[in-house]
Amino acid sequence: MVTYSLRLGCDYDFVQHALTSIGITHGPSLTEIIFTIDGPKIVETHTRLGGDYIPELINMVSDIDLLDLWAKQAMGESIINEIPQTPSMKKSAAIWYGTPSSVGLVKEALGEEEAKSQAGVSRVEILQKQGLKITGMKDSFSRSACVLATGENTDVALLNTQCALNKIKFVIEDEETEGVIVCSS
């Protein structure tokens, strides 16, 4: 995150030029870039808001509600005067996902309320519910739990997410041995 914030100006111009060159001049867009030794490289771009709670994370630090703005714009309203030129971002936000290393059927998820009570936490989601099979971390859909949190800086926000996620435990039934395992997310 530090690298991104230091390079925001030049990368903003890079992304804006790329979007303009393919005719995207207004509305929401998501462009993923990788910083390389040779400069930024575009991974993908879309004419939509980002996933993985990106609008919520932005709202947590800036009080800018991208979903509301997107809906207003889709209804034909002008939103240009609702977008601050320089958002006030006095804190940082982070998201952290977890998946147990054990494989089997989820019997129960424990610790959700304790995770929600941790410092800075705004959202805790158990993504693998009772009866679903955990098969290990393979892709975005195999995530078992996630936490969104804020902090006074990036390190604190990240630490808050990880501390909260550590409170979540999954009771997993091993299908082969029919034993039950309690493990962290």
Secondary structure, DSSP 8 states (H G I E B T S, - for coil): -HHHHHHHHHHHHHHHHHHHHTT--SS--EEEEEEETTEEEEEEEESS--STTHHHHHHHHH---HHHHHHHHHTT---GGGS-SS----SEEEEEEE--SS-EEEEEEE-HHHHHTSTTEEEEEE-S-TT-EE--S-SGGG--EEEEEEESSHHHHHHHHHHHHTT-EEEEE-TTT--EEEEE-
